């Protein structure tokens, strides 16, 4: 990925490997007894030599299937765990040294782990964070007002965290994570479990925050809407190695596209799939309008499939569109 | 430079006070639970001791047991109750749970020491408890020979005991970085502490040849020591000496804690997605 030479590097990862050792337990009572007297260990390689650089201010998506190594990488970059080998540098510092200066400049939000105090109202937790991060009271007040109104949670500040809905809680978690304006933010599935509206609001907020404050953000998510709306760059990890590092558009344009077809007849999806040999999905079924079908097709064979469709069906309209990011990622996971 | 130092000092004080305040608020978020925890946890130890002393003195009420009369033992039982509530805390169990489940990550990335932060959160509740005990003790001074000064000094000693207890527990909790599940270690520690701190029986009842055990450990500073001060058995000079000894133990356990966590956090895996 090309970038202006003047932009400083915020994150640099060089050949990072990380393995975990765990006890292997065989099934049943015999396995339990064996574990007691003669434990066997297995080593799992979560990261197998990952390298990349992220310039300051960039919003990067880190994607991969479950167990691909995304969270491990975030843990290394935030300084929670060290790499087994290789080096990682964040803002020019070694994360695992966890200096106070480093900890003041980073933040992490884990969608599956609450970081605020469960039994206290958010306002109490934010006030403690103000003290921890030495935010002057006036600045804190103004910033909190701005963030809570942007995320529409001002009225909920005095409600116990545990009484908030998942979406409201996640908004509070994000506010808590950026209240001290960290230079680097790690977001680990922040929209997990959120409804469409809450996800959209959070995405909009993150986009504005990134543009306004220029924070470097790494986002992991299984929701491709998060990635395609926010990230100018994606790093795709599979089984601990980087498979793709670049713009999302380049990935979707690589070797597949979608034929967007309207037919005068209404074949079933399986009839259409059987006739063309391509995966098919229907995207609209308005009573007044013929159904639109999307057929995923290799870019090099578009003309061939055009002819096949015209020969076998009465085509009302036909066109080409890029494959969705979700579809491309899904295909890569399956390979 | 002077301004920087002043700002640094004010921050050091501010975050600690803010954390203690948060701990207090957290503790009384559920008032019923706080009161039941405070009162309820005292019922069983007191009942056991009262039954025990009644049985011991049943046939001969005027005799001495371990050099103590019935009334002295009863006075000890009621007085020690105040300090039993201040000791404890058991935040070390919380630390092990956090290491095991990976929730420690939330604290490790804050710009302050993780063990210290958790202590200040926990001590908030204990300071509230100490306040309630102080009020109860002040009421007791109207009906017993206990002096107010002695009560205040005893509570200070008990708070020092709480700090020692936490540092020791937190150092032991670092075992969880190696074993993942280390609750048994803390349970054994609590049983030993319970016996040697004087909450079950006054340590004057320990046979002479075994007294070196409790004297060479800091646990007596949790309950037995404060009770002796409150009852006026230890004078102010003795209190000062015990405070000195207590501070030395704080230093010892603080070094132990730094070493154990310094080495073992390298093994932290931050389990959980």
HADDOCK unambig.tbl for C-alpha pairs under 7 A between the chains (distance, minus, plus):
assign (segid A and resid 71 and name CA) (segid B and resid 273 and name CA) 6.38 0.50 0.50
assign (segid A and resid 80 and name CA) (segid B and resid 105 and name CA) 6.68 0.50 0.50
assign (segid A and resid 80 and name CA) (segid B and resid 270 and name CA) 6.86 0.50 0.50
assign (segid A and resid 81 and name CA) (segid B and resid 268 and name CA) 6.56 0.50 0.50
assign (segid A and resid 81 and name CA) (segid B and resid 269 and name CA) 6.21 0.50 0.50
assign (segid A and resid 100 and name CA) (segid B and resid 111 and name CA) 5.00 0.50 0.50
assign (segid A and resid 103 and name CA) (segid B and resid 109 and name CA) 5.66 0.50 0.50
assign (segid A and resid 103 and name CA) (segid B and resid 110 and name CA) 6.09 0.50 0.50
assign (segid A and resid 103 and name CA) (segid B and resid 111 and name CA) 5.15 0.50 0.50
assign (segid A and resid 104 and name CA) (segid B and resid 111 and name CA) 5.68 0.50 0.50
assign (segid A and resid 112 and name CA) (segid B and resid 273 and name CA) 6.95 0.50 0.50
assign (segid A and resid 115 and name CA) (segid B and resid 106 and name CA) 5.64 0.50 0.50
assign (segid A and resid 119 and name CA) (segid B and resid 26 and name CA) 6.44 0.50 0.50
assign (segid A and resid 119 and name CA) (segid B and resid 29 and name CA) 6.69 0.50 0.50
assign (segid A and resid 120 and name CA) (segid B and resid 26 and name CA) 6.30 0.50 0.50
assign (segid A and resid 128 and name CA) (segid B and resid 18 and name CA) 5.78 0.50 0.50
assign (segid A and resid 128 and name CA) (segid B and resid 19 and name CA) 6.52 0.50 0.50
assign (segid A and resid 131 and name CA) (segid B and resid 14 and name CA) 6.22 0.50 0.50
assign (segid A and resid 131 and name CA) (segid B and resid 15 and name CA) 4.88 0.50 0.50
assign (segid A and resid 131 and name CA) (segid B and resid 18 and name CA) 6.66 0.50 0.50
assign (segid A and resid 132 and name CA) (segid B and resid 15 and name CA) 5.28 0.50 0.50
assign (segid A and resid 132 and name CA) (segid B and resid 111 and name CA) 6.79 0.50 0.50
assign (segid A and resid 134 and name CA) (segid B and resid 11 and name CA) 6.53 0.50 0.50
